Amino acid sequence: MKHLALFLSLAAAACLHAAQPNVMVFLVDDMGVMDTSLPFLTDAEGKPQRYPLNGWYRTPNMERLAERGIRFNQFCAMSVCSPTRISIMTGQNAARHHTTNWINPDRDNAGPQGPPEWNWKGLKTGDVTLPALMKAKGYKTIHVGKGHFGPRDSDGADPLNIGFDVNVAGGPIGAPASYYGTEGFGWLKVNKAKAKGNGDKKGNAVPGLEKYHGQDIFLSEALTLEAKAQVAEAVKEEKPFFLYFAHYAVHAPFNSDPRFAEHYKNSDKSEQAQAFATLVEGMDKSLGDMMDHLEKLGIAENTLILFLGDNGSDAPLGDQHAVACAAPLRGKKGSHYEGGMRVPFIAAWAKPDASQSCQKQLPIKGNGIQDQQAAVIDIFPTVLKLAGQEIPASYTVDGRSLDQLLTGAHDDSRPEAFLMHYPHSPHRTDYFTSYREGEWKVVYHYFPTEVSEGSHYQLFHLSEDPFEQKNLAAAEPQVLKRMMLSLDEALIKHQALFPLEKGTMTPLKPVIP
């Protein structure tokens, strides 16, 4: 991450502004692959298969976007938020950039036996980041919504420090204190605390939206208005833009969005589950509004949209390790199961037109489904390649460009592997590493518990058992050993940090059976 300043100065001098495509990364917080009316999972013939949850949620604009592009049904993210967000910014797996847990804004939350040297401070000024490289290529870089790149009083607390020209509402917090403008998105609570002499703690109040305080407006709508204004300003300035639009929705607290509450009232689900569904629909409206805005500005043909979630679902439905909130997948946000790290991903030109030069450069299959595995680390090289921006030669990127996958074809040169390393606690699953390679997945638990069936090892054959119901660790010892060797090799390659042995400062590394 050194020498970025020199690289950027050279890149800026060489950049060409003509006909550069715009990019919008539309990131939804805590949205899993099943939190949508758009089916991502497929049947034996590779066709979309609807499940009951697809009938519960309403996301017509996700459906609209998917018709224009391609959706992935094996797209993986880290199972908690900050690691994914920094992976998008850097193109590196969390095991390498060492922000392996969500960042508590106010204290180091490594966990009792977590690695003390983990990267709690997150991103720093001068780091190689996607917005910094896009800025060097002549792009206006816009951040709207949730940041969560570093704790308070760190560089990463302000997106302006990591390459963004504009920051609206981004800070160190991972969730809003309130979605309601009438509550100042949480500032009303802060002001009441100050009035009672309880200091100046900011808590989880959303920064930078004072103009909406006291208004009857929902946070998702306020952010959308701001994003639209920033895009219009970039067009006025005749500059290509990189918009990172990161919704606070659908993260807790599950405040019901009154615009959509009637759609879910007559159901057998809890009030919290109904509120969660309104957050999903409000996010979807925002996506549709942005798509309409791009068309109104006449730039839809030249704008790439990448839609995704940052980790598995956190819907308030059922047990966190069961088949419930991500049914038929098992588990949820923070867990070692697929429900914790499988997320929706859609790539599309906002308005497909094969005659456009940018779309010739990056053709995307319409209404397509890609079943080859990919991950959040792939966004970094994909966007930079489209923008014509080189990556510093000395910089390590774990992701690979999605170019070929976006056409609907398979890319045999890509290793179908995904490493998820979580050497922390407390969470839904503590101190674990999972590794997917082809049709197999192994999970190593550093401290066996009831969740891990009392064993260090869980082994699943995802082709035959996609919903992780049968642990084959005992039945397939040779496969287990092979997968554990691959897991160990991946951890070494990424220079991963490990939890500590109880009562010591000794790193606890995986044991190969």
C-alpha positions in Angstrom: 0.0 0.0 0.0 3.1 2.2 -0.2 4.0 4.6 -3.0 0.3 5.2 -3.9 0.8 9.0 -4.1 3.5 8.6 -6.8 1.4 6.1 -8.7 -1.7 8.3 -8.6 0.2 11.4 -9.8 1.5 9.5 -12.9 -1.9 7.9 -13.5 -3.7 11.3 -13.3 -1.3 12.8 -15.8 -2.1 10.0 -18.3 -5.8 9.6 -17.9 -8.3 10.2 -20.7 -11.8 11.4 -19.9 -13.5 10.7 -23.2 -16.4 8.3 -23.1 -15.5 6.8 -19.8 -18.3 4.6 -18.4 -19.9 5.6 -15.1 -20.1 3.0 -12.3 -22.6 2.7 -9.5 -21.9 0.1 -6.8 -25.3 -0.3 -5.0 -24.6 -2.1 -1.7 -27.3 -3.3 0.7 -26.5 -3.9 4.3 -27.3 -7.4 5.7 -29.2 -8.5 2.6 -28.9 -12.2 1.9 -29.6 -14.0 -1.3 -33.1 -14.9 -0.2 -34.3 -11.5 0.9 -35.9 -10.7 -2.4 -38.7 -11.6 -4.8 -36.1 -12.3 -7.4 -35.0 -16.0 -7.3 -31.3 -16.5 -7.3 -31.2 -20.2 -6.5 -31.7 -22.6 -9.4 -33.1 -26.1 -10.0 -31.3 -29.1 -11.5 -31.6 -27.6 -14.9 -30.1 -24.3 -14.0 -33.4 -22.4 -14.1 -34.5 -20.0 -11.4 -36.4 -21.7 -8.6 -38.8 -19.8 -6.3 -39.0 -20.6 -2.6 -41.5 -19.3 0.0 -39.3 -16.3 0.9 -39.3 -15.1 -2.7 -43.1 -14.8 -2.4 -42.8 -12.8 0.9 -40.6 -10.0 -0.3 -41.3 -7.4 -3.0 -38.4 -6.2 -5.1 -39.7 -5.4 -8.5 -36.7 -3.2 -9.4 -34.3 -6.0 -8.6 -36.3 -8.0 -11.1 -36.1 -5.2 -13.6 -32.4 -4.9 -13.2 -31.9 -8.6 -13.5 -33.8 -8.6 -16.8 -31.2 -6.1 -18.1 -28.2 -8.1 -16.9 -26.9 -11.2 -15.1 -27.4 -12.4 -11.6 -25.0 -14.8 -9.8 -26.3 -17.6 -7.5 -22.9 -18.5 -6.1 -21.7 -15.0 -5.1 -19.9 -14.9 -1.8 -19.1 -12.2 0.8 -17.5 -12.2 4.2 -20.1 -13.1 6.7 -19.9 -9.7 8.6 -19.9 -6.2 7.2 -16.6 -4.3 7.6 -14.5 -7.1 6.1 -16.6 -7.2 3.0 -16.6 -3.4 2.6 -12.9 -3.2 2.9 -12.5 -6.1 0.4 -14.6 -4.1 -2.1 -12.4 -1.1 -1.6 -9.1 -3.1 -1.8 -9.7 -6.3 -3.9 -8.2 -8.3 -1.1 -9.6 -11.1 1.0 -10.2 -10.2 4.6 -7.6 -12.8 5.7 -5.0 -10.6 3.9 -6.2 -7.0 4.8 -6.7 -8.3 8.4 -10.0 -6.5 9.1 -11.6 -9.8 9.9 -14.4 -8.6 12.2 -16.9 -5.8 12.0 -15.4 -2.6 13.4 -16.8 -1.4 16.7 -16.5 2.4 16.4 -15.4 2.9 20.0 -13.4 -0.1 21.1 -11.2 -2.9 19.8 -13.5 -5.9 19.5 -11.1 -8.6 18.6 -12.8 -10.9 21.2 -11.2 -12.6 24.2 -8.8 -14.7 22.1 -8.9 -12.8 18.9 -5.6 -11.8 17.3 -4.5 -8.6 19.0 -2.8 -7.3 15.8 -5.9 -7.5 13.6 -6.7 -4.4 11.6 -9.3 -2.8 13.8 -8.3 0.7 12.5 -9.4 -0.4 9.0 -8.5 1.7 5.9 -5.9 4.5 6.2 -4.9 7.5 4.1 -2.5 6.4 1.4 -3.9 2.9 1.1 -4.5 1.5 -2.4 -8.3 1.8 -2.8 -10.8 1.6 -5.5 -12.0 5.2 -5.2 -8.5 6.5 -5.1 -7.6 4.7 -8.3 -10.8 5.8 -10.0 -10.1 9.4 -8.9 -6.7 9.2 -10.5 -8.4 8.1 -13.8 -10.4 11.3 -13.8 -13.6 10.0 -12.1 -15.6 12.0 -9.6 -15.8 9.6 -6.6 -19.0 9.8 -4.6 -19.8 8.1 -1.3 -23.4 8.0 -0.1 -24.6 6.1 2.9 -22.8 3.7 5.3 -19.0 3.8 5.5 -17.8 1.6 8.4 -14.2 1.6 7.1 -12.6 2.5 10.5 -13.4 3.5 14.1 -13.9 7.0 15.4 -10.9 9.3 15.2 -9.3 7.1 12.6 -8.6 7.8 8.9 -11.2 5.3 7.8 -13.9 7.1 9.8 -14.2 9.6 7.0 -14.5 8.3 3.4 -12.8 11.5 2.1 -9.6 10.1 3.5 -9.6 7.0 1.4 -10.2 8.5 -2.1 -13.7 9.8 -2.2 -14.3 13.4 -3.5 -17.7 13.5 -1.8 -19.0 11.9 1.4 -22.7 12.0 2.3 -23.7 10.3 5.5 -20.7 8.1 5.8 -18.9 7.6 9.1 -17.6 5.0 11.6 -21.0 3.6 12.5 -22.3 0.3 11.3 -26.0 0.9 11.9 -28.3 3.8 12.2 -29.8 4.8 15.6 -33.0 5.5 13.7 -34.3 5.4 10.1 -36.8 8.3 10.8 -36.1 11.9 9.9 -38.5 12.9 12.6 -35.9 11.5 15.0 -33.0 13.1 13.2 -31.8 9.6 12.2 -30.7 9.3 15.8 -29.6 12.8 16.7 -32.7 13.4 18.8 -31.4 10.7 21.2 -28.0 12.3 21.2 -29.4 15.8 22.0 -31.6 14.4 24.8 -28.5 12.7 26.3 -26.6 16.0 26.1 -29.5 17.8 27.8 -29.3 15.4 30.7 -25.6 16.0 31.0 -24.5 12.7 29.6 -21.6 14.1 27.5 -21.3 14.3 23.8 -21.5 10.7 22.8 -22.6 10.4 19.2 -23.8 6.8 19.4 -25.1 5.6 16.1 -26.6 8.8 14.8 -26.3 9.1 11.0 -24.0 12.1 10.2 -24.4 14.8 7.5 -28.2 14.7 6.9 -29.2 17.7 9.1 -31.3 19.2 6.3 -33.8 16.3 6.8 -34.0 16.5 10.6 -37.6 16.9 11.7 -39.0 15.9 8.4 -41.3 13.0 7.8 -38.8 11.1 5.6 -37.2 7.7 5.8 -33.5 7.3 5.7 -33.4 5.2 2.5 -35.3 8.0 0.7 -33.1 10.8 2.0 -30.0 8.9 0.9 -31.6 8.4 -2.5 -32.3 12.1 -3.0 -28.7 12.8 -2.1 -27.3 10.2 -4.5 -29.4 11.6 -7.3 -28.2 15.1 -6.6 -24.6 14.0 -6.7 -25.0 12.2 -9.9 -26.7 15.1 -11.5 -23.8 17.4 -10.4 -21.2 15.0 -11.9 -23.1 15.1 -15.2 -23.2 18.9 -15.0 -19.5 18.9 -14.5 -19.1 16.6 -17.5 -17.1 14.1 -15.4 -17.5 10.3 -15.3 -18.5 9.2 -11.8 -17.9 6.3 -9.5 -20.8 6.2 -7.1 -20.6 3.9 -4.0 -24.2 4.0 -2.8 -24.2 2.0 0.5 -27.6 1.8 2.1 -27.9 1.5 5.9 -30.9 -0.6 5.1 -31.7 -3.4 5.8 -29.6 -3.5 9.0 -31.3 -3.4 12.4 -33.0 -1.5 14.0 -36.0 -2.9 12.2 -37.9 0.4 11.9 -40.9 -0.1 9.7 -40.9 2.0 6.6 -44.5 3.5 6.6 -44.6 3.7 2.8 -44.8 -0.1 2.6 -46.1 -1.3 5.9 -49.6 -2.2 4.5 -48.0 -4.7 2.2 -47.1 -7.0 5.1 -49.6 -6.4 7.8 -51.9 -9.4 7.1 -49.4 -12.1 7.6 -48.3 -14.7 10.2 -44.9 -13.1 10.6 -43.8 -11.0 13.5 -43.8 -7.2 13.6 -40.0 -7.2 13.3 -40.1 -9.5 10.3 -42.8 -7.2 8.7 -40.6 -4.2 9.4 -37.6 -5.9 7.8 -39.6 -6.6 4.7 -40.5 -2.9 4.5 -36.8 -2.0 4.7 -36.1 -4.4 1.8 -38.9 -2.8 -0.3 -37.7 0.7 0.5 -34.2 -0.3 -0.7 -35.7 -1.7 -3.9 -37.6 1.6 -4.5 -34.3 3.4 -4.2 -32.7 1.2 -6.8 -35.6 1.9 -9.2 -35.4 5.6 -8.5 -31.7 5.6 -9.4 -32.3 3.6 -12.6 -35.0 6.1 -13.6 -32.7 9.0 -12.8 -29.9 7.7 -15.0 -32.3 7.4 -17.9 -33.7 10.9 -17.3 -30.1 12.3 -17.3 -29.4 10.4 -20.6 -26.5 8.4 -19.2 -28.1 5.0 -18.6 -26.4 3.4 -21.6 -23.1 4.5 -20.2 -23.6 3.5 -16.6 -22.7 0.1 -15.1 -24.7 -1.0 -12.0 -23.3 -3.6 -9.6 -25.9 -4.6 -7.0 -25.0 -6.7 -4.0 -25.3 -7.4 -0.3 -22.4 -7.2 2.2 -23.1 -10.4 4.0 -25.8 -13.0 4.6 -29.3 -12.2 5.7 -30.1 -10.9 9.2 -33.8 -11.2 8.8 -35.6 -11.8 12.2 -36.8 -15.2 11.2 -35.9 -18.4 13.1 -32.7 -19.7 14.7 -29.4 -18.4 13.4 -28.0 -21.8 12.6 -31.1 -23.4 11.2 -32.9 -23.3 7.9 -35.0 -20.2 8.5 -34.2 -16.6 7.5 -32.3 -17.7 4.3 -34.4 -20.8 3.7 -33.6 -23.1 2.1 -30.1 -22.1 2.9 -28.9 -22.7 6.4 -27.7 -20.0 8.8 -27.6 -16.2 8.7 -25.2 -13.3 9.0 -22.1 -14.2 11.0 -22.5 -17.9 10.6 -20.3 -20.4 8.9 -23.1 -21.7 6.7 -24.0 -20.5 3.2 -26.8 -18.4 4.6 -24.1 -16.3 6.3 -22.0 -15.6 3.2 -24.1 -16.0 0.1 -25.3 -12.7 -1.2 -27.3 -11.4 -4.2 -25.2 -10.0 -7.0 -26.6 -8.4 -10.2 -24.5 -6.7 -12.9 -26.2 -4.8 -15.6 -25.9 -1.7 -17.8 -28.6 0.6 -16.7 -30.0 0.6 -20.2 -28.6 -2.2 -22.4 -27.5 -1.0 -25.9 -25.0 -3.3 -27.7 -24.0 -0.4 -30.0 -22.5 1.6 -27.2 -18.7 1.4 -27.1 -18.5 0.8 -23.4 -21.0 -2.1 -23.7 -18.9 -3.6 -26.5 -16.0 -3.4 -24.1 -17.9 -5.2 -21.3 -20.8 -7.2 -22.8 -23.3 -8.4 -20.2 -25.8 -11.2 -20.9 -29.4 -10.0 -20.5 -31.7 -12.0 -18.1 -28.8 -14.3 -17.4 -27.9 -16.5 -14.5 -24.2 -17.3 -13.7 -23.7 -20.3 -11.5 -19.9 -20.1 -11.3 -18.6 -19.0 -8.0 -17.4 -15.4 -7.6 -16.9 -13.0 -4.7 -16.8 -9.4 -3.5 -13.0 -9.3 -4.0 -13.7 -9.5 -7.8 -15.4 -6.1 -7.9 -12.1 -4.1 -7.6 -10.4 -5.5 -10.7 -13.6 -5.6 -12.7 -14.3 -1.9 -12.2 -10.7 -0.8 -12.7 -10.4 -2.8 -15.9 -13.5 -1.2 -17.3 -12.2 2.3 -16.4 -8.9 1.5 -18.0 -7.0 2.0 -14.8 -4.0 -0.1 -14.1 -3.3 -1.4 -10.6 0.1 -0.7 -9.0 2.5 -3.5 -9.9 3.6 -4.1 -6.4 0.1 -4.4 -5.0 -1.5 -7.8 -4.3 -5.1 -8.3 -5.5 -6.9 -11.5 -4.6 -9.9 -10.9 -6.9 -10.1 -11.5 -10.6 -12.1 -9.6 -13.2 -15.6 -10.8 -13.9 -15.5 -10.0 -17.6 -16.1 -13.5 -18.9 -18.6 -14.5 -16.3 -20.7 -11.4 -17.1 -21.2 -12.7 -20.6 -22.9 -15.8 -19.2 -20.0 -18.1 -20.0 -17.8 -20.0 -17.6 -14.2 -19.0 -17.0 -12.1 -22.1 -16.7 -9.1 -20.0 -15.7 -10.7 -19.0 -12.4 -10.1 -21.1 -9.3 -13.6 -21.8 -7.8 -12.5 -21.2 -4.2 -13.5 -18.9 -1.4 -11.8 -18.3 1.9 -13.8 -16.9 4.9 -11.7 -16.4 8.0 -13.2 -15.2 11.3 -10.7 -15.5 14.2 -13.0 -13.6 16.6 -15.9 -13.9 19.0 -18.6 -13.4 20.1 -20.8 -13.9 17.1 -23.2 -16.5 15.6 -20.1 -18.7 15.0 -16.9 -17.9 16.9 -13.3 -18.5 15.8 -13.7 -20.3 12.5 -12.3 -20.6 9.0 -14.4 -21.9 6.1 -13.0 -22.8 2.7 -14.9 -23.6 -0.5 -13.2 -25.4 -3.4 -15.3 -26.6 -6.2 -18.2 -28.6 -4.9 -16.7 -29.1 -1.4 -16.7 -26.9 1.6 -14.8 -27.4 4.9 -15.2 -25.5 8.1 -12.5 -25.5 10.8 -13.6 -24.6 14.3 -10.6 -23.5 16.5 -12.6 -24.2 19.6 -15.3 -27.0 19.1 -18.7 -26.2 20.5 -22.3 -27.4 20.2 -22.6 -25.3 17.0 -19.8 -27.4 15.4 -21.2 -30.6 16.7 -18.3 -30.9 19.2 -15.8 -31.3 16.4 -13.1 -29.1 14.8 -14.3 -30.1 11.4 -17.4 -29.9 9.3 -17.4 -31.0 5.6 -20.2 -30.5 3.1 -20.6 -31.6 -0.5 -22.5 -28.6 -1.8 -23.6 -30.1 -5.1 -25.3 -33.0 -3.4 -26.1 -31.2 -0.2 -26.5 -27.5 -1.0 -28.3 -26.7 2.2 -25.5 -28.2 4.5 -27.5 -30.8 6.3 -25.0 -33.7 6.3 -21.6 -33.3 7.9 -19.3 -35.7 6.0 -16.1 -35.1 8.0 -16.1 -38.6 9.5 -17.3 -40.4 6.4 -14.8 -38.8 4.0 -11.5 -38.6 5.8 -9.4 -38.3 2.6 -11.5 -35.5 1.3 -11.4 -33.8 4.7 -7.6 -34.0 4.8 -7.3 -32.6 1.2 -9.6 -29.8 2.0 -7.9 -28.9 5.2 -4.5 -28.8 3.4 -6.0 -26.4 0.9 -7.5 -24.3 3.7 -4.2 -24.2 5.5 -2.4 -23.3 2.3 -4.9 -20.4 1.6 -4.4 -19.0 5.1 -0.6 -19.1 4.7 -0.9 -17.5 1.2 -3.0 -14.6 2.6 -0.8 -14.2 5.7 -3.7 -14.7 7.9 -3.8 -14.0 11.7 -5.0 -16.6 14.1 -6.9 -16.7 17.4 -4.8 -17.3 20.5 -4.6 -20.4 22.7 -6.4 -19.9 25.9 -4.4 -18.1 28.5 -1.4 -17.5 26.2 -0.2 -15.3 23.3 0.4 -18.3 21.1 -1.4 -18.3 17.7 -3.6 -21.3 17.4 -3.3 -22.7 13.8 -5.5 -25.3 12.2 -4.8 -28.9 12.8 -4.7 -31.1 9.7 -6.4 -34.5 10.5 
